[in-house]
Amino acid sequence: MATVKEMVDGLPGLFNSARAKGYNRQIQLKISGDGGGEWWLDIKDQKCTVKDGLLENPRLILEMADSDFIAYFTGKVHPMELVRSKKMKFTGPMTEGIAFNAIWNIPVAPQG
């Protein structure tokens, strides 16, 4: 099973640049647990770059546990299930959270 760091480093490979046209954002990831950490995504000009650490004034903050992060990006759990169960927390406009979910090539998880 992949670690959070491996998943974070692999996000540019899951990024769907066609769906991200005009989506220029900086997004903070705060992942708790033994494998967690803090990274931020610089998404602009249809490219995604991962950076270590905390970002000042991100437009969106995504917080979740390490196991939930891995389950989300491997398609083992539907993002709405994580949101409903309060295992995934977005801080920022809800529309930003919806747009965030749309820019990744994640295997489709069954909705429960």
mmCIF file of the C-alpha atoms, coordinates in Angstrom:
data_MODEL
# 
_entry.id   MODEL 
# 
loop_
_atom_site.group_PDB 
_atom_site.id 
_atom_site.type_symbol 
_atom_site.label_atom_id 
_atom_site.label_alt_id 
_atom_site.label_comp_id 
_atom_site.label_asym_id 
_atom_site.label_entity_id 
_atom_site.label_seq_id 
_atom_site.pdbx_PDB_ins_code 
_atom_site.Cartn_x 
_atom_site.Cartn_y 
_atom_site.Cartn_z 
_atom_site.occupancy 
_atom_site.B_iso_or_equiv 
_atom_site.pdbx_formal_charge 
_atom_site.auth_seq_id 
_atom_site.auth_comp_id 
_atom_site.auth_asym_id 
_atom_site.auth_atom_id 
_atom_site.pdbx_PDB_model_num 
ATOM 1   C CA . MET A 1 1   ? 0.000   0.000  0.000   1.00 0.00 ? 1   MET A CA 1 
ATOM 2   C CA . ALA A 1 2   ? 1.253   3.468  -0.868  1.00 0.00 ? 2   ALA A CA 1 
ATOM 3   C CA . THR A 1 3   ? 2.236   5.933  1.834   1.00 0.00 ? 3   THR A CA 1 
ATOM 4   C CA . VAL A 1 4   ? 0.729   9.412  2.073   1.00 0.00 ? 4   VAL A CA 1 
ATOM 5   C CA . LYS A 1 5   ? 4.030   10.902 0.893   1.00 0.00 ? 5   LYS A CA 1 
ATOM 6   C CA . GLU A 1 6   ? 4.030   8.609  -2.156  1.00 0.00 ? 6   GLU A CA 1 
ATOM 7   C CA . MET A 1 7   ? 0.405   9.544  -2.895  1.00 0.00 ? 7   MET A CA 1 
ATOM 8   C CA . VAL A 1 8   ? 1.129   13.266 -2.511  1.00 0.00 ? 8   VAL A CA 1 
ATOM 9   C CA . ASP A 1 9   ? 4.194   13.000 -4.738  1.00 0.00 ? 9   ASP A CA 1 
ATOM 10  C CA . GLY A 1 10  ? 2.041   11.137 -7.282  1.00 0.00 ? 10  GLY A CA 1 
ATOM 11  C CA . LEU A 1 11  ? -0.722  13.760 -7.434  1.00 0.00 ? 11  LEU A CA 1 
ATOM 12  C CA . PRO A 1 12  ? 0.693   15.454 -10.563 1.00 0.00 ? 12  PRO A CA 1 
ATOM 13  C CA . GLY A 1 13  ? 0.252   12.075 -12.292 1.00 0.00 ? 13  GLY A CA 1 
ATOM 14  C CA . LEU A 1 14  ? -3.415  11.897 -11.240 1.00 0.00 ? 14  LEU A CA 1 
ATOM 15  C CA . PHE A 1 15  ? -4.024  15.504 -12.261 1.00 0.00 ? 15  PHE A CA 1 
ATOM 16  C CA . ASN A 1 16  ? -6.411  15.984 -15.192 1.00 0.00 ? 16  ASN A CA 1 
ATOM 17  C CA . SER A 1 17  ? -5.112  19.105 -16.918 1.00 0.00 ? 17  SER A CA 1 
ATOM 18  C CA . ALA A 1 18  ? -8.029  19.238 -19.380 1.00 0.00 ? 18  ALA A CA 1 
ATOM 19  C CA . ARG A 1 19  ? -10.521 19.508 -16.509 1.00 0.00 ? 19  ARG A CA 1 
ATOM 20  C CA . ALA A 1 20  ? -8.361  22.145 -14.807 1.00 0.00 ? 20  ALA A CA 1 
ATOM 21  C CA . LYS A 1 21  ? -8.512  24.706 -17.598 1.00 0.00 ? 21  LYS A CA 1 
ATOM 22  C CA . GLY A 1 22  ? -8.845  28.095 -15.900 1.00 0.00 ? 22  GLY A CA 1 
ATOM 23  C CA . TYR A 1 23  ? -8.489  26.515 -12.440 1.00 0.00 ? 23  TYR A CA 1 
ATOM 24  C CA . ASN A 1 24  ? -5.585  28.424 -10.893 1.00 0.00 ? 24  ASN A CA 1 
ATOM 25  C CA . ARG A 1 25  ? -5.407  27.768 -7.150  1.00 0.00 ? 25  ARG A CA 1 
ATOM 26  C CA . GLN A 1 26  ? -3.113  27.096 -4.254  1.00 0.00 ? 26  GLN A CA 1 
ATOM 27  C CA . ILE A 1 27  ? -4.461  24.376 -1.982  1.00 0.00 ? 27  ILE A CA 1 
ATOM 28  C CA . GLN A 1 28  ? -3.197  23.319 1.426   1.00 0.00 ? 28  GLN A CA 1 
ATOM 29  C CA . LEU A 1 29  ? -3.183  19.630 2.383   1.00 0.00 ? 29  LEU A CA 1 
ATOM 30  C CA . LYS A 1 30  ? -3.155  18.794 6.097   1.00 0.00 ? 30  LYS A CA 1 
ATOM 31  C CA . ILE A 1 31  ? -2.987  15.055 6.586   1.00 0.00 ? 31  ILE A CA 1 
ATOM 32  C CA . SER A 1 32  ? -3.046  13.674 10.137  1.00 0.00 ? 32  SER A CA 1 
ATOM 33  C CA . GLY A 1 33  ? -1.777  10.332 11.409  1.00 0.00 ? 33  GLY A CA 1 
ATOM 34  C CA . ASP A 1 34  ? 1.564   8.582  11.436  1.00 0.00 ? 34  ASP A CA 1 
ATOM 35  C CA . GLY A 1 35  ? 2.037   8.991  7.695   1.00 0.00 ? 35  GLY A CA 1 
ATOM 36  C CA . GLY A 1 36  ? 0.627   12.477 7.540   1.00 0.00 ? 36  GLY A CA 1 
ATOM 37  C CA . GLY A 1 37  ? 2.136   15.876 6.997   1.00 0.00 ? 37  GLY A CA 1 
ATOM 38  C CA . GLU A 1 38  ? 1.558   19.236 5.377   1.00 0.00 ? 38  GLU A CA 1 
ATOM 39  C CA . TRP A 1 39  ? 1.932   19.951 1.682   1.00 0.00 ? 39  TRP A CA 1 
ATOM 40  C CA . TRP A 1 40  ? 0.410   22.406 -0.720  1.00 0.00 ? 40  TRP A CA 1 
ATOM 41  C CA . LEU A 1 41  ? -0.560  22.191 -4.344  1.00 0.00 ? 41  LEU A CA 1 
ATOM 42  C CA . ASP A 1 42  ? 0.212   24.950 -6.803  1.00 0.00 ? 42  ASP A CA 1 
ATOM 43  C CA . ILE A 1 43  ? -2.244  24.496 -9.653  1.00 0.00 ? 43  ILE A CA 1 
ATOM 44  C CA . LYS A 1 44  ? -1.923  26.937 -12.508 1.00 0.00 ? 44  LYS A CA 1 
ATOM 45  C CA . ASP A 1 45  ? -1.744  26.930 -16.283 1.00 0.00 ? 45  ASP A CA 1 
ATOM 46  C CA . GLN A 1 46  ? -3.134  23.370 -16.259 1.00 0.00 ? 46  GLN A CA 1 
ATOM 47  C CA . LYS A 1 47  ? -0.176  22.039 -14.259 1.00 0.00 ? 47  LYS A CA 1 
ATOM 48  C CA . CYS A 1 48  ? 0.019   20.700 -10.702 1.00 0.00 ? 48  CYS A CA 1 
ATOM 49  C CA . THR A 1 49  ? 3.116   21.097 -8.549  1.00 0.00 ? 49  THR A CA 1 
ATOM 50  C CA . VAL A 1 50  ? 3.471   19.690 -5.021  1.00 0.00 ? 50  VAL A CA 1 
ATOM 51  C CA . LYS A 1 51  ? 5.350   21.707 -2.382  1.00 0.00 ? 51  LYS A CA 1 
ATOM 52  C CA . ASP A 1 52  ? 6.253   20.818 1.209   1.00 0.00 ? 52  ASP A CA 1 
ATOM 53  C CA . GLY A 1 53  ? 4.997   22.740 4.220   1.00 0.00 ? 53  GLY A CA 1 
ATOM 54  C CA . LEU A 1 54  ? 2.390   25.340 4.999   1.00 0.00 ? 54  LEU A CA 1 
ATOM 55  C CA . LEU A 1 55  ? 1.075   27.946 2.612   1.00 0.00 ? 55  LEU A CA 1 
ATOM 56  C CA . GLU A 1 56  ? 0.095   31.407 3.707   1.00 0.00 ? 56  GLU A CA 1 
ATOM 57  C CA . ASN A 1 57  ? -3.510  32.239 2.744   1.00 0.00 ? 57  ASN A CA 1 
ATOM 58  C CA . PRO A 1 58  ? -4.541  29.170 0.720   1.00 0.00 ? 58  PRO A CA 1 
ATOM 59  C CA . ARG A 1 59  ? -7.849  29.402 -1.138  1.00 0.00 ? 59  ARG A CA 1 
ATOM 60  C CA . LEU A 1 60  ? -8.781  25.918 0.041   1.00 0.00 ? 60  LEU A CA 1 
ATOM 61  C CA . ILE A 1 61  ? -7.581  23.707 2.899   1.00 0.00 ? 61  ILE A CA 1 
ATOM 62  C CA . LEU A 1 62  ? -8.164  19.968 2.763   1.00 0.00 ? 62  LEU A CA 1 
ATOM 63  C CA . GLU A 1 63  ? -7.852  18.071 6.061   1.00 0.00 ? 63  GLU A CA 1 
ATOM 64  C CA . MET A 1 64  ? -8.168  14.330 6.633   1.00 0.00 ? 64  MET A CA 1 
ATOM 65  C CA . ALA A 1 65  ? -6.490  11.322 8.211   1.00 0.00 ? 65  ALA A CA 1 
ATOM 66  C CA . ASP A 1 66  ? -3.712  9.489  6.385   1.00 0.00 ? 66  ASP A CA 1 
ATOM 67  C CA . SER A 1 67  ? -5.774  6.342  5.704   1.00 0.00 ? 67  SER A CA 1 
ATOM 68  C CA . ASP A 1 68  ? -8.715  8.393  4.374   1.00 0.00 ? 68  ASP A CA 1 
ATOM 69  C CA . PHE A 1 69  ? -6.410  10.386 2.088   1.00 0.00 ? 69  PHE A CA 1 
ATOM 70  C CA . ILE A 1 70  ? -5.036  7.189  0.576   1.00 0.00 ? 70  ILE A CA 1 
ATOM 71  C CA . ALA A 1 71  ? -8.537  5.695  0.257   1.00 0.00 ? 71  ALA A CA 1 
ATOM 72  C CA . TYR A 1 72  ? -9.751  8.878  -1.495  1.00 0.00 ? 72  TYR A CA 1 
ATOM 73  C CA . PHE A 1 73  ? -6.960  9.084  -4.068  1.00 0.00 ? 73  PHE A CA 1 
ATOM 74  C CA . THR A 1 74  ? -7.003  5.343  -4.799  1.00 0.00 ? 74  THR A CA 1 
ATOM 75  C CA . GLY A 1 75  ? -10.770 5.361  -5.357  1.00 0.00 ? 75  GLY A CA 1 
ATOM 76  C CA . LYS A 1 76  ? -11.553 3.039  -2.452  1.00 0.00 ? 76  LYS A CA 1 
ATOM 77  C CA . VAL A 1 77  ? -14.043 5.528  -1.012  1.00 0.00 ? 77  VAL A CA 1 
ATOM 78  C CA . HIS A 1 78  ? -16.225 8.136  -2.684  1.00 0.00 ? 78  HIS A CA 1 
ATOM 79  C CA . PRO A 1 79  ? -15.325 11.704 -1.651  1.00 0.00 ? 79  PRO A CA 1 
ATOM 80  C CA . MET A 1 80  ? -18.932 12.486 -0.695  1.00 0.00 ? 80  MET A CA 1 
ATOM 81  C CA . GLU A 1 81  ? -18.849 9.586  1.759   1.00 0.00 ? 81  GLU A CA 1 
ATOM 82  C CA . LEU A 1 82  ? -15.781 11.138 3.379   1.00 0.00 ? 82  LEU A CA 1 
ATOM 83  C CA . VAL A 1 83  ? -17.476 14.542 3.525   1.00 0.00 ? 83  VAL A CA 1 
ATOM 84  C CA . ARG A 1 84  ? -20.744 13.142 4.938   1.00 0.00 ? 84  ARG A CA 1 
ATOM 85  C CA . SER A 1 85  ? -18.895 11.194 7.620   1.00 0.00 ? 85  SER A CA 1 
ATOM 86  C CA . LYS A 1 86  ? -16.832 14.295 8.442   1.00 0.00 ? 86  LYS A CA 1 
ATOM 87  C CA . LYS A 1 87  ? -13.620 12.429 7.635   1.00 0.00 ? 87  LYS A CA 1 
ATOM 88  C CA . MET A 1 88  ? -12.760 14.981 4.921   1.00 0.00 ? 88  MET A CA 1 
ATOM 89  C CA . LYS A 1 89  ? -12.914 18.635 5.813   1.00 0.00 ? 89  LYS A CA 1 
ATOM 90  C CA . PHE A 1 90  ? -12.679 21.480 3.323   1.00 0.00 ? 90  PHE A CA 1 
ATOM 91  C CA . THR A 1 91  ? -12.051 24.980 4.616   1.00 0.00 ? 91  THR A CA 1 
ATOM 92  C CA . GLY A 1 92  ? -12.985 27.492 1.966   1.00 0.00 ? 92  GLY A CA 1 
ATOM 93  C CA . PRO A 1 93  ? -15.886 27.940 -0.435  1.00 0.00 ? 93  PRO A CA 1 
ATOM 94  C CA . MET A 1 94  ? -17.857 24.710 -0.993  1.00 0.00 ? 94  MET A CA 1 
ATOM 95  C CA . THR A 1 95  ? -17.648 25.311 -4.726  1.00 0.00 ? 95  THR A CA 1 
ATOM 96  C CA . GLU A 1 96  ? -13.864 25.089 -4.394  1.00 0.00 ? 96  GLU A CA 1 
ATOM 97  C CA . GLY A 1 97  ? -14.166 21.657 -2.786  1.00 0.00 ? 97  GLY A CA 1 
ATOM 98  C CA . ILE A 1 98  ? -16.416 20.453 -5.595  1.00 0.00 ? 98  ILE A CA 1 
ATOM 99  C CA . ALA A 1 99  ? -14.053 21.839 -8.229  1.00 0.00 ? 99  ALA A CA 1 
ATOM 100 C CA . PHE A 1 100 ? -11.093 20.212 -6.445  1.00 0.00 ? 100 PHE A CA 1 
ATOM 101 C CA . ASN A 1 101 ? -12.725 16.783 -6.702  1.00 0.00 ? 101 ASN A CA 1 
ATOM 102 C CA . ALA A 1 102 ? -13.252 17.236 -10.435 1.00 0.00 ? 102 ALA A CA 1 
ATOM 103 C CA . ILE A 1 103 ? -9.602  17.775 -11.454 1.00 0.00 ? 103 ILE A CA 1 
ATOM 104 C CA . TRP A 1 104 ? -8.253  14.309 -10.639 1.00 0.00 ? 104 TRP A CA 1 
ATOM 105 C CA . ASN A 1 105 ? -8.224  11.008 -12.510 1.00 0.00 ? 105 ASN A CA 1 
ATOM 106 C CA . ILE A 1 106 ? -9.301  8.918  -9.532  1.00 0.00 ? 106 ILE A CA 1 
ATOM 107 C CA . PRO A 1 107 ? -10.850 5.483  -9.991  1.00 0.00 ? 107 PRO A CA 1 
ATOM 108 C CA . VAL A 1 108 ? -14.594 5.707  -9.363  1.00 0.00 ? 108 VAL A CA 1 
ATOM 109 C CA . ALA A 1 109 ? -15.568 4.420  -5.934  1.00 0.00 ? 109 ALA A CA 1 
ATOM 110 C CA . PRO A 1 110 ? -18.996 3.038  -5.140  1.00 0.00 ? 110 PRO A CA 1 
ATOM 111 C CA . GLN A 1 111 ? -21.183 5.603  -3.427  1.00 0.00 ? 111 GLN A CA 1 
ATOM 112 C CA . GLY A 1 112 ? -22.568 4.415  -0.122  1.00 0.00 ? 112 GLY A CA 1 
# 
